[in-house]
Amino acid sequence: MAKPYSDALIADGPLLFISGQIPLGPDGEVAGDIGGQTRQVLRNMEEILARHGADLGHLVKATYYLRHISDLEEFRSALVDTLPAGHLPTSTLVEVSGLIDPTYMVEVDGVACLPQDR
């Protein structure tokens, strides 16, 4: 599997800084696997972006925090399936010893470049 990675992007517009998003759905439930948790985190980011007239295609930088590096391939697969085709923000991936809740396997924060005409 190709690594979802961009080494650089140019951003021209106002920036939106998104705090770390956790895998809680609107019902307060947490998906059981890393793929489901990754998709939920990105849906949460998508909702924040939509409130500011943007979408995941406007994400220019992301930091991915994984509890278990052994989940990397499933995480990458969910990431590629969820991000707009061909769009990969610059990124850093870090394995962490824990997140705010022991059931969370992933957290993501990011920076988006908002559209000028929003």
Secondary structure as UniProt FT lines:
FT   STRAND          15..21
FT   TURN            26..27
FT   HELIX           34..51
FT   TURN            52..53
FT   HELIX           56..58
FT   STRAND          59..66
FT   HELIX           69..71
FT   HELIX           72..82
FT   TURN            85..86
FT   STRAND          90..95
FT   TURN            102..103
FT   STRAND          106..113
FT   TURN            116..117
//
